[in-house]
Amino acid sequence: MLNGTAEYQAKMYMYDLKNCAKENGFKPDDKWEVGLVTDAEKIAIENKYIPTIAVKFAPALLWEMFGLVKEKLNQSKTDAELSLNSDSIRVNELKYLIAFSAKKIRR
């Protein structure tokens, strides 16, 4: 498995999510919210929730990683997410794959 492949990157991202969940005392019902966001959305999420894990990749790799991570978390894509592709990611300036728990609000 090459380090630059989406599969490898998704595996490393999942490793980070599991470690972060363990370090932050996630309970079994605490779930990661995963999405593709712009620079401004990333900052807003990071200011509202703790912890967050964000990675930046090229649109084609980002789209593939997003699908793999959603699959590994046993989460289905929404209709809006299903309509995305690498071109729409580029046009909408979605640059980051981000994960956060909606239950863990920064105080």
Contact map, one row per residue, 1 for C-alpha under 8 A:
11101011000000000000000000000000000000000000000000000000000000000000000000000000000000000000000000000000000
11111001000000000000000000000000000000000000000000000000000000000000000000000000000000000000000000000000000
11111001100000000000000000000000000000000000000000000000000000000000000000000000000000000000000000000000000
01111101100000000000000000000000000000000000000000000000000000000000000000000000000000000000000000000000000
11111111100000000000000000000000000000000000000000000000000010000000000000000000000000000000000000000000000
00011111110000000000000000000000000000000000000000000000000011011001000000000000000000000000000000000000000
10001111111000000000000000000000000000000000000000000000000000001001000000000000000000000000000000000000000
11111111111100000000000000000000000000000000000000000000000000000000000000000000000000000000000000000000000
00111111111110000000000000000000000000000000000000000000000000001000000000000000000000000000000000000000000
00000111111111000000000000000000000000000000000000000000000000001101100000000000000000000000000000000000000
00000011111111100000000000000000000000000000000000000000000000000000000000000000000000000000000000000000000
00000001111111110000000000000000000000000000000000000000000000000000000000000000000000000000000000000000000
00000000111111111000000000000000000000000000000000000000000000000000100000000000000000000000000000000000000
00000000011111111100000000000000000000000000000000000000000000000000100100000000000000000000000000000000000
00000000001111111110000000000000000000000000000000000000000000000000000000000000000000000000000000000000000
00000000000111111111000000000000000000000000000000001000000000000000000000000000000000000000000000000000000
00000000000011111111100000000000000000000000000000001000000000000000000000000000000000000000000000100000000
00000000000001111111110000000000000000000000000000000000000000000000000000000000000000000000000000000000000
00000000000000111111111000000000000000000000000000000000000000000000000000000000000000000000000000000000000
00000000000000011111111100000000000000000000000000100000000000000000000000000000000000000000000000000000000
00000000000000001111111111000000000000000000000000000000000000000000000000000000000000000000000000000000000
00000000000000000111111111000000000000000000000000000000000000000000000000000000000000000000000000000000000
00000000000000000011111111000000000000000000000000000000000000000000000000000000000000000000000000000000000
00000000000000000001111111000000000000000000000000100000000000000000000000000000000000000000000000000000000
00000000000000000000111111100000000000000000000000000000000000000000000000000000000000000000000000000000000
00000000000000000000111111111100000000000000000000000000000000000000000000000000000000000000000000000000000
00000000000000000000000011111100000000000000000000000000000000000000000000000000000000000000000000000000000
00000000000000000000000001111110000000000000000000000000000000000000000000000000000000000000000000000000000
00000000000000000000000001111110000000000000000000000000000000000000000000000000000000000000000000000000000
00000000000000000000000001111111000000000000000000000000000000000000000000000000000000000000000000001010000
00000000000000000000000000011111100000000000000000000000000000000000000000000000000000000000000000001100000
00000000000000000000000000000111110000000000000000000000000000000000000000000000000000000000000000111100000
00000000000000000000000000000011111000000000000000000000000000000000000000000000000000000000000000111100000
00000000000000000000000000000001111100000000000000000000000000000000010000000000000000000000000011110000000
00000000000000000000000000000000111110000000000000000000000000000100000000000000000000000000000011100000000
00000000000000000000000000000000011111000000000000000000000000000100000000000000000000000000011111000000000
00000000000000000000000000000000001111111100000000000000000000000000000000000000000000000000111111000000000
00000000000000000000000000000000000111111100000000000000000000000000000000000000000000000001111100000000000
00000000000000000000000000000000000011111110000000000000000000000000000000000000000000000000011100000000000
00000000000000000000000000000000000011111111000000000000000000000000000000000000000000000000000000000000000
00000000000000000000000000000000000011111111100000000000000000000000000000000000000000000000000000000000000
00000000000000000000000000000000000011111111110000000100000000000000000000000000000000000000000101000000000
00000000000000000000000000000000000000111111111000000000000000000000000000000000000000000000000000000000000
00000000000000000000000000000000000000011111111100000000000000000000000000000000000000000000000000000000000
00000000000000000000000000000000000000001111111110010000000000000000000000000000000000000000000000010000000
00000000000000000000000000000000000000000111111111110000000000000000000000000000000000000000000000000000000
00000000000000000000000000000000000000000011111111000000000000000000000000000000000000000000000000000000010
00000000000000000000000000000000000000000001111111000000000000000000000000000000000000000000000000000000110
00000000000000000000000000000000000000000000111111110000000000000000000000000000000000000000000000011101110
00000000000000000000000000000000000000000000011111110000000000000000000000000000000000000000000000011001110
00000000000000000001000100000000000000000000010011111000000000000000000000000000000000000000000000011001000
00000000000000000000000000000000000000000000110011111100000000000000000000000000000000000000000001111000000
00000000000000011000000000000000000000000000000000111110000000000000000000000000000000000000000001110000000
00000000000000000000000000000000000000000100000000011111000000000000000000000000000000000000000111100000000
00000000000000000000000000000000000000000000000000001111100000000000000000000000000000000000000111000000000
00000000000000000000000000000000000000000000000000000111110001000000000000000000000000000000001110000000000
00000000000000000000000000000000000000000000000000000011111011000000000000000000000000000000001100000000000
00000000000000000000000000000000000000000000000000000001111111000000000000000000000000000000001000000000000
00000000000000000000000000000000000000000000000000000000111111100000000000000000000001101100011000000000000
00000000000000000000000000000000000000000000000000000000011111110000000000000000000011000000000000000000000
00001100000000000000000000000000000000000000000000000000111111111000000000000000000000000000000000000000000
00000100000000000000000000000000000000000000000000000001111111111100000000000000000001000000001110000000000
00000000000000000000000000000000000000000000000000000000001111111110000000000000000011001000000000000000000
00000100000000000000000000000000000000000000000000000000000111111111000000000000000000000000000000000000000
00000110110000000000000000000000000000000000000000000000000011111111100000000000000000000000000000000000000
00000000010000000000000000000000001100000000000000000000000001111111110000000000000000000000000010000000000
00000000000000000000000000000000000000000000000000000000000000111111111000000000000000000000000000000000000
00000110010000000000000000000000000000000000000000000000000000011111111100000000000000000000000000000000000
00000000010011000000000000000000000000000000000000000000000000001111111110000000000000000000000000000000000
00000000000000000000000000000000010000000000000000000000000000000111111111111000000000000000000000000000000
00000000000000000000000000000000000000000000000000000000000000000011111111110000000000000000000000000000000
00000000000001000000000000000000000000000000000000000000000000000001111111100000000000000000000000000000000
00000000000000000000000000000000000000000000000000000000000000000000111111100000000000000000000000000000000
00000000000000000000000000000000000000000000000000000000000000000000011111110000000000000000000000000000000
00000000000000000000000000000000000000000000000000000000000000000000011111111000000000000000000000000000000
00000000000000000000000000000000000000000000000000000000000000000000011001111100000000000000000000000000000
00000000000000000000000000000000000000000000000000000000000000000000010000111111110000000000000000000000000
00000000000000000000000000000000000000000000000000000000000000000000000000011111110000000000000000000000000
00000000000000000000000000000000000000000000000000000000000000000000000000001111111000000000000000000000000
00000000000000000000000000000000000000000000000000000000000000000000000000001111111100000000000000000000000
00000000000000000000000000000000000000000000000000000000000000000000000000001111111100000000000000000000000
00000000000000000000000000000000000000000000000000000000000000000000000000001111111100000000000000000000000
00000000000000000000000000000000000000000000000000000000000000000000000000000011111110000000000000000000000
00000000000000000000000000000000000000000000000000000000000000000000000000000001111111111000000000000000000
00000000000000000000000000000000000000000000000000000000000100100000000000000000001111111000000000000000000
00000000000000000000000000000000000000000000000000000000001101100000000000000000000111111100000000000000000
00000000000000000000000000000000000000000000000000000000001000000000000000000000000111111110000000000000000
00000000000000000000000000000000000000000000000000000000000000000000000000000000000111111111000000000000000
00000000000000000000000000000000000000000000000000000000001000100000000000000000000111111111111000000000000
00000000000000000000000000000000000000000000000000000000001000000000000000000000000001111111111000000000000
00000000000000000000000000000000000000000000000000000000000000000000000000000000000000111111110000000000000
00000000000000000000000000000000000001000000000000000000000000000000000000000000000000011111110000000000000
00000000000000000000000000000000000011000000000000000000000000000000000000000000000000001111111000000000000
00000000000000000000000000000000000111100000000000000000001000000000000000000000000000001111111100000000000
00000000000000000000000000000000000111100000000000000001111001000000000000000000000000001100111110000000000
00000000000000000000000000000000000111100100000000000111100001000000000000000000000000000000011111000000000
00000000000000000000000000000000011110000000000000000111000001000100000000000000000000000000001111100000000
00000000000000000000000000000000011110000100000000011110000000000000000000000000000000000000000111110000000
00000000000000001000000000000001111000000000000000011100000000000000000000000000000000000000000011111000000
00000000000000000000000000000001110000000000100011111000000000000000000000000000000000000000000001111101000
00000000000000000000000000000111100000000000000011110000000000000000000000000000000000000000000000111111100
00000000000000000000000000000011100000000000000010000000000000000000000000000000000000000000000000011111100
00000000000000000000000000000100000000000000000000000000000000000000000000000000000000000000000000001111100
00000000000000000000000000000000000000000000000011100000000000000000000000000000000000000000000000011111110
00000000000000000000000000000000000000000000000111000000000000000000000000000000000000000000000000001111111
00000000000000000000000000000000000000000000001111000000000000000000000000000000000000000000000000000001111
00000000000000000000000000000000000000000000000000000000000000000000000000000000000000000000000000000000111
